[in-house]
Amino acid sequence: MKQFLRRSAALFLSAALLVTTAAASYALGDELHQTVTPLADGVTLTKQLFWSNSQSNLRTENYLTYSPGTDYSPAVSFGSSILAKGTVSSLAKGLETGGQRVLGGINGDYFDMATGNPLGLVVTDGILRSSSSFFSAVGFLPDGSAMMGAPELSVMAKFSGYCLKVADVNKVRTSTGGYYLLSEDFGPTTANTQPGIDVVLSPIRENLGTEVTAENGQTVIQSDVLKIGSRVSCTVESVSQSTGSIPIPPGQFVLTINQQAGPWLQEVLGALQPGDSMEFEITSPDARWNQVENAIGAYNRLLTDGVVTQGLDTSAADRTAIGVRPDGSVIFYTIDGRQAGYSIGATLTQVASRLLELGCVNAVAVDGGGSTTLGATTPDSGSFTGINKPSGGSQRAVTNALFLVSNLSPTGTPTRLHVTPKDRVLLGGATTTAAASFVDSNWYPTQGSENISWSAQYGSFDAAGVYTAPVSGVVDTLTATTPSGLSGSATVTVIAAPNSIAIANKKTGMDITSLSLSAKESVELSARAIWKLIPLKTETSSFTWSLSDPKLGTITDQGVFTAGTQSASGTIKVAAGNFAVTIPVAVSSDSRFDLLDNFEGNGSLTAGPGSSLQPETAADYVRFGSQSLRWTYTPTGGSSAISGNLTLPDRANYLSLWVYGDNSGSTLDAACLDASGTSHTLTFGTLNFSGWKQLWATLPADASVLTRLSLSGSAGGVVWLDQLTTSNQNQSDTTPPQVSLTVSGTAVTATARDNTGVPFMASQLRLLLDGVSMPFTLNAGGDGLTATLSGLSQGTHRITVIATDASGNIGRASQTLTGQSAAAPFKDMTSHWAASYTSYLSGRGIVSGVTEKDGSYFYPDRSITRGDFALMTARWMGLDLASYSGVSLPFADTASIPQWSQNAVRAMYDLGIMKGASSGGKLYGNATAPITRAEAMTILGRIQEKGYPEASLTSFTDVADLPAWAKPYVASLVGQGVVGGYEGHLRPGDSVSRAEVSKMLLTIW
């Protein structure tokens, strides 16, 4: 025992020297990390990682080492029959079910994957389960020692005066192979699929154990079971011409031959009669095989007396091998393969060289590739567990397996501790824990009640048993002890600095190599330290995060990056030890606007002392949409206030508000609460202007709720408010959304995109059919809508999609569907360019003609009067004109307004759309006078909601003739494409024809 402990300590020290000095394996590469786990006295499990410099990748080997003795024995296991396959773990489970403790094991021989037929020799419990004449094999003697070579078995059948060769024992019969001897180990039947001759034989159980002389002169033992170095005498029970498979009776044999084999061999066998005798002699030129208790085939001989076999397979793959050292100790070896980043495998020559490095002089290879499997039962466990990582993702079912089983029973008395660190490869300064289990004298897990204390050769343990690795690279030994002197140790590899760091998005788990965020956007990053593709155990504190430019934002010690408020580019750097990586990062400050209130409805603000609030629809006092908020204020105690409870987006840096100023000199302020509930005062500025102006105030970093707007510093007045928004930058958004529209039959598809990239909500989109809102479905990404229209008549229709962004900008797209129309309603419009417009509007009761003797005439080229224009516009708006009959008009010429247009004029005046003209101190409606183009465009602009793009008018040569009050409305209509001028002229003072008005009314729908 003491000798073993000294050997273990030497192994640990050797591992430490290898890692810290970058020792190398000639066969596999630089040695990176080793773990040695004792499984029993003289039995160890070793895991070793290598770095292949030529492949820039890892190799991972696992191997079990034991010295022959009586405490444990090799055991070959197969399934329910020689052809039945099972995983190494399931075969181990079968041994455990029989009461055995399996210390470790590997997969066995090559096999036919279709049939399970093993390629080579199989011996268990000294019985020949399957023969092999030519291939190498590894056999285990009663003391556990191993021998290797080709058994060159001779299996002879003696009957009817002949001594004839048996091709194989318990192998699948071939068509021309000759005689095959099958026992119940082969399976319940012969599994033959072609006709042949089958002879059923019963062994004679007389003179068993007697030495007899075989036909070749060797001394063999009389037996009733098949063994190497034996003679089995049998009696013929039956002889049959079989067309396929027949049963193999328990305890009996079947000698079988295919009908396509040699005729004479068939004739001799077929001549046998029940009761005849037959003998089988099984011999090997090497009499040592007679003593073998367990054996498996091994197709490739890797080492012979310390010399590597030439001409071995040169492909890199997973490999399983068995090696023997000069002192008799045996290695069950595996190297995983075909898994880049974990283990790329090795050639057979490399495996042979590696076993030579491990001290072996003789070695064979068994099945590899996806079959390669190694498992063990560690001292803290009660069952066999897979250790390696098969390349197929799970253990493959194989034909047989080789195990090392314990011959000892549990004693229940604790004699040592088994130590298992949670993490085996750590970055310097990282922490881990280790478990210590009580183990009895025969290496079984047992119970113990003593307290356990911890120590480390280089690192340290705290009172809670948490290990902290030293900063420098070293192989550290962690030791657990008890007051009575029980102890156990294990090693961890500590790496001073990684040679790679991977950065990931912690939320998604995906690695990232660059980062692009919007202003104030946050992302939680994580880092992994890697050394030679091996992930290192780290702590959050193992990494240091930094930014190349403060403008990028901030990053915490935990890797939470929050982008700044302005555009910037640079890098994020993360360092561990003396190694660091950077990734490029870009912060985009594309404007982001969020609407708090557009005052289109009842509004979200409440009047306080000295204030009154009313909705405003007069076009001149509306900046966006169709309504603003009129605030009449009379300072009480120096100020007037209106209050609210508006949640502020967390990305907001600025608060903006459109104000129609009264040039009063009053100061406009706001108040908000931050996340802690502290109130902050925000200043918009002084109302030293009249007309519309956008005002700005800066929000505190953690502003959460807008609570108040207040005016102070004057005797009072009236202001109008519109479009209260937040943004991430101190700049206006005047870009309208881009809208496209497709109509196919009754299917409507529209896309809508804002310059800020923010998706639309359903409330920001509208679908109009002939001016009437229709239902639609918002696209999942908020980038448009779909709808199916129903009830469409065969005539002309106007379909429009309107999108409004958070800043109030409006974009639209329209299509006119020209269907089969009824007869033209007007006699004089048959060939007129405006015929489709007038027909469409006539059908909806918006325009009407003059009835003459022969029909209705529209007179499209006549100048339209102000009264007629008011009537058309009111009908377009869908107004109930009778409801305006009580409106009092201030016009001096009210009596001259035609009866048919009086209510329309009243409605236009009441809504602030038509205001009249002043002359000689009086106000005139001029209902019978022709309306000018400037007046008509102003009225059409006033009936539209505000927010459409306003075009520059500088390209029109007569823009100077356009009245100031008309300019914003004309600019809006030009921006929408409703009007375009004539050859570079607006002609604002010219009259407008009835046809032109018809076109404009249809186009603005």
Phi, psi and omega in degrees: 000313180298323179297320180295317179298321178296320179295320179297316179299321178296321177298316180298316180296318178300317179299318180299315181295322181297315183291312186289336180253011179053052177298161185227148168261126178301325185282318193242339180128194180290136179279126185255313188205136180227140173234126178243122182242118176287134178253335179191174177299117180083008180235123179229152174246126184238135171241130183225133176252138180235154173248118177274111180291328181287329181257351184050051182205174185266153166232137181233119178247150172225135178210149177253134180239134175217156175253133182305142180184185184265352183283341181207159186220145170290148179214129175265137182225142171226182186282210183292342175210172183295337180266347183284131181259157176200157176290161178301320180294321180290324176293322176295321179300323178298319177293319180296323178298330177279005175096007182263147173262117183270110181289321179187171179185165180224167174290162185254227194289161167298155182204162174282115186293337180282319185254339187084002183296117180292145183286323188241208187285145171224121175229129171225141180053031179079358183261136177284111180267332178201136188264169174203129184267330192239327189284156176292161179208163172240127181241150183240126181277171184303332180273005179090354178288157186245147172230150185228146178155185177264116183297334181049050183298144172243118178244112185243140176252124181249118179197151176055031179083004180249155170235104190242147183284139171261125184299312183201158174253125176054050170236154179297128183295136174257170186287332185234015186281343182099219184277139173234130179257123184240135173246178180295345174297332181292327181147180182288340180225172178284344179060021178285145180242001180230160180297153178184190179248131179237127178245119178270131187233143174247131179291144177268123186258061178232145178057033181294138180089355180284138176283132178225164181259127181281170181301328181272007177093352179284151175274126180233171183252135176290130186216161173253003174233161184281118177224154173288130183082038181221162169239132177243117179266139185224161173246137179287126178264321180200155175229127184220147170271102187262145177268348181194224185279146173230159178293151171256108184296142178304136178077004181239176179236162172229123171262123189228150177216142180285147180295344180269356180284183184306130182301320182294321178298323178292319183296316181295316182290320183291342180281348180296150178237151175308135182098344177293163182254155176208143177235144175241128178243127184241116184223162174226144177301332179261106185296346179297333179295340178296335184265353184294130179265328179220141180203149172224156178287154180215105189298321186249127170271119185268316181229139173227110181052044175083005181250130179286133179294138179272154174077023180283165180302131185258005179276144179276126183203177172290142184223148173232135184212166177228129180234154180232132177269166180300330179279004178093349179293150189238144177240124167265113194242140170221149168226127181284157183210174175056037178220083182303139182089350177230304178196127183263000176083192184205161172281165178295327177294320177295321178295318178299317180294322179295317178295326175297319176297327179279004173098005181281150176244336175231141182201150176227157174252137173253196185300143180231213182062223180294347178280339186302118182214137171223135178222170182202164171247107181283159185300340179266008185237154178258002183211162181289136180226140176297137182253316183277185183235093182302142185289342177279358181095342177202168181293136177274143172291127185237170185282326177199172182214157180245126184236162169242118184246148180278141175260007185256158178250157179298143175256336179079358181259117180298131178231350181201172175243140174255122187253131179229104175294143177293322178237139185255336180233117187236151168281144179309132181090351180282166182240158173202178175235167178222147177255142177236125182245145177280136183230139181275183187292341179254018173070030172261147175293144180214177181266146175215149184246359184283151173289150182244133175245156188237148174212161180224149181291321183238317180278202183214155174245142173267182184297335181273002179084020178267126181270135173245123183287150174292164182286326183279158179284131184193159167264115186256144178255124178258126186237133175249138180222159174239164180302331182277356177103002174293145181207166176195153183221159172208163182245153171232151177258125180252127181252128184293321182207142177286169170246011175200142174229129177255134178251135183228155169282116188297328182289316184267339183079001183272137175293147179229146177244353175204165185217136177224120184230156171277162180305135177068003176286147182239151174214139179263120182257153173228158181230145175237130177267134185228138177231115181053042180073003179266121176295135180258143173289128182226174172241165172303322181287352179291341187246144175244123182255142177206161179244145180285339183215126179302335180295340179295330182136221180225155175220133184272171176296340179268002177088016178274113181259127176241119183294151178285189185263359182226162180297136180198157175220152182174215183221152167257131181244134174232131184236147173218124188062226178257021179243142181214154173229158176230151172232141178291143179224139178232133177251122180258125180258029174311134187301138176234120181245140176231131182277127173266316180198130174255004174058027179280332180255222180284346178083165183248004183252148182239136181290137175256191179303135178079012182225149169222145185235135175220145173292145182236128179244352178300127190303322182294339183251020175241126180265323179222146178072216184242001185206148173231185180245120177271125182242109173264124187232143173225103186307130174245119185066028175097348181206159173237143185224153168232141188243162179199184178215069187260120180289133181262132178298148182290346179269003186280131174250333186226152175245132180230152183210133174274129184232131170269101188284157179248012178055034185273344185082004177293154178258130179258121179238167173223163177226143177217161175255145173267185185298334181271357181093003179283136181273142179232141177262132180244137182252122175276320179136189185262139179275071178258034182214163172234155186089183185279140177206140177271127180249151185232149172219145181271131179270147172294160188302325184247032180300137184235325185219131171272125187247338189199148164239141182216148175241137181213157171101009177213174182284345180133177181165198180227132173228160177241141181242144177207151171050076176273116185224166168242160178207166178265357177220155181272070179205153183276151172251110181245011182268122181285155175298151175264124185236135173232151188223134175231130178236124178228105185066241177260000182271128179244129176230130180223144172247146180219123181228135179261151181296339179278350181080002182281130179292157181271149168266162182300327181291346181265358180240148176221143174241121182245135172241110183055040176084359182252132180295137182237152178288155180206171176246125178286135175299150183302326181271004180069022184252022178155197184212164171226154179200156172240118182276144179231156176075021179289131174280175183278355183277194180283142178223153178243120180246131183223139171243129183239133177237133180238125181273179185296335180272000179093357179291140185242133171238151182212160173217139184225155173221140174258119179266114181263109180254195178286114185264156173290176179301143181305131184285344185239133184296330185262015182246008187304315183242016182280148181297338182261013185302316182294325180292314183290324177297316181298311183290327178295319180297340180254012174073022183268323177239154177218163182251191178252125183279123175246181183299322185260007178145193183262136180238141181265333185052066189296333186265001175287147174291137182273139179276166179296323179293316178296321179296319179299320182292314179301316183295317180298318177295319178301322180284349179074030183282147171275095189294330180298332182288349180257007185296338181269001181289130179271128181263140182270007187284140178292337183252028182303322183297337183271359179288125180306145183302320184292343181246001185300310182294328177294317179296318178302316181297315181296322179290315183299325180274001179075019182271318174244127187246352181085176181234139182267136178205125178061032178081004179240158180254130184239142176276331178051044185295333183266355180275150176299142178272141179278163178297319179299318181292317181297315181293327177295316180296316178297322177295324182288332180278349176272155172290153182274149177129354177290152181298139179257121182281155172287136182258007186293341180284347178273129186291337183251027181299332180295338180276355182278124179299149182301322183293343182264339190304310182297328181285319177296317179301322180293316180292323176294318179298329179275347183084014178288320175234153181222001180080180180232110176050047176083011181239141174273329183050055186299332182270353181287158175283171182239134180280159178297326178294317180298320179296320179301316180296316181296321180295320178291320186293326182280359173280000000 
